[in-house]
Amino acid sequence: MTLLELGLLSLKTIGCYFFLIIILRVMGKREMSQVSTHDIVVFLIISELFSLSLNDSSNSILKSLLPVTIIVLFQIITAYISLKSRKFRLLTEGKPTFLIVDGKIDIQELKRQRYNIDDLMSHLHQNNIQSPIEVSYAFIEDNGTLCVIKKSERIVKNPELLIIDGEINKEYLKKYNLTYEEVIEMLKKKGYQNEKEVFFGQELIDDLYLIPFEKKEKKK
């Protein structure tokens, strides 16, 4: 490799470094703290595209910058759609998978997730739990993290959300034998007319925790 080629490779590497920093800033802090399957695919594609430019001296770095920019823009668009549509969010990011509910292990779900009992117990021990009987809920998040809630620490009635982005969770109603009318009645007791006023709603053991949408100030 000639001195000129070394210089070009160094410039490409530095250029890729700063471009990736900009990309990660644009994609948001969430990408750094919580990586989903969708995010991993994006990062792998970006890594491979830059690898092609760095390994082949005849390839211009611009050949990688354009497709990477397209991928990042596509990621931003899909993230925006996910904010607006829960169905799309579930399609791309999935939902939590419960392995333990009220001290009982779901053996079939354990097999589907390719978890063996030793893996599960190891995670429980890391959370200072001696037996599944101490566990209220243990579930796998969409990024693969196993979350464990002890019975002694439980404050929610059910772990799933009752209201999400102004919409009542239909799966929640079906799973916990609630009707739409019953939920509306609970909301009215809290001073809300319907679910459209509520951004976040969760049933606690003896209460209802709600976060309303921010009210926009009327222009004078």
N, C-alpha and C positions, 0 to 999 in steps of 0.2 A: 504493500500500500504506500502510495507516494505521500509526500508532505501535503500536497494540495487536497488529496482525497481525505486525509486525516482532518484537515481543516474543515472541509465540507461536512464530514460526519459529525464533528464537534458542534458546528453551527446548527445542523439538523437536530441533534440531541437537545441542545439548549432551547431551540425553537419549540420542540415537542414538549419540553418541560414546562415552559411558560404557557403554552397553549392549553395543556392539560389543567394547569392551575386555574386558568380562566374558565374552562369548561366546568370544573367542579364548583366554582363560585356561581356560575350561571344556573347549574342544575340544583343548587340549594344545599343547605346544611343537612337536610334530611338524608341525602345520599351518603353522607359521611357517617351518620350515626345509626342508620338502619338500612341494610342492604337486602333487598328482596330478590327473588329469582329474576324478575324483569331487569333489575339494575345490574345484576351479575352479567347477564347476556350483553347489555349495552357496553359495560366495561371491557368484556372480553373482545368484542368486535373492535372497539377503539384501540385496544392494545395490539391486536393483530394488524390493523391498518397502519399504525405507526411503525410496527416491526418491519413491514414490507419496505417502507421507505428507508429505514435505517440500515437494513441489511443489503439493500441493492443501491449502490452508489449512483447508478444511472437513473434511478427513479427520483423525480422531483418531489419535494415535501408537499407541494401543492396538491399532488394526486391523493395524498392522505387527508389533507386539511379539508377539502371539499366534502368527501363522504362522511368524515367525522362531524363536520358542522351540520350536515343533513340529519345524522343520527341524533345529535344533541337537540336539534330543533324538534325532531319527531318525539323525543323523550319529554321535552317541555310541553308539547301539545297533548300527549297522552296523560301526563301528570295533571294538566288542566282539566281534561275530560274526566279523569278520576275524581277530581274535586266536585264536579257537577253531577256525576252519575255513579251511584253506589253499585249498580249492576256491572258497569264497566270495571270499577275498582275490584270487585270480587273476581271478575274474569281474569284480570292481569296480576292481581296480588294475592288472591285466595283469601281464606278466612281461618281463624284459629281452629285447631283440631284438639278435641278434649280426650286425654288419656285416662284421667281420673276425675270422677265426679262424686262428691260426698263420700270419699274414702273407698269407692269401688273402682277397680281397674277395668277399663274397657279392653278386653283381650283382643277382640276383632280389630279395633282401631290400632292397637299396639302392633299387630301383625301387618296391617296396611301401611303403617308408617315405618316398618322395618326396625322397630325398637324391640330389643329383648329385655327381659325383666332385670338383668344385671345393669343395662344402660339406665333404665328407669330408676332403680334403687340408687345408683351412683349419683344421679342428679338430685334425688331426694336427700341423700346424705350430705351433699354439698350445701343444701339449704337447712342443715341441722334438723332433718326430719328422719325419725327412726323407722316409721311404718306408714304405708299409704292411708291407714285409718286416721292419721293426723291431718290429712289433706282434704281441703274443701274442693279445690279445683287444681288440676295440672293440665296445661294445654300448650300446644306448639304454635307459636306465632308464624306468620307467613314467611319470616326470614329464617326460620329454623330454630329459634330460641325457645327453650322449654321454660315456661313460667309456672311457678308453684305458689298457691295461696293456702296458707294454713287455716284450719278451722278457727283457731284462736285469734287470727288476724282478719277474719272475714267481716266486712261491713256491708257488702252488696248482697241483695237477695239472689240475683242471678248475674253471672259474669258478662253476658251479652248486653248490648245497648238496646234500650227500648225505643228511643228516638234518635235518629241520625239525620242531620242536615234538614230538619223540618219534615221528616217522613217517619211514620211509625214502622218499625221493623216487623214485617209480616211473619217472618220465620220465628221471631220471638213470641208473637201471639199464638202461633200454632204449637210451639214447643212447650209453652207454659200455660196453655189453656186460658188465654185472655181474649176478650173481644175488643173490637175497636171502640165500642160504646163505653166499656169499662175504663179504657185508657183516657178517653175524653173526659169522663167524669172525674178521674184522678187529677187531670190537668186543670179542670175548672176549680177544684178545691185549692189549687195553688195560684189561682188568679189568671189562668190562660184560657182562651176560648177554643183553641185547637192546636194541633201539632205544628202548624206552619210558623208559629211564634217561637218554637223551641229549636235551638241548634243542637243540643245534647241532652238526652234524657236517660236516666238510669235508676232502676229500682234498688233502693237500699233495703236492709232487713226490716226497718220500721219507718221508712220515709221514702220520698221521691226526690232525687237530686236532678235539678234542671238548670240548664244554662240557656238563656234566651238569646236570640239574635240581637246584635247591636242596633239600636234604633237610630236611623239617620236623622240628623237635625234638619228641620225644614228651613229652606232659604228664606230670608226676610225680603 
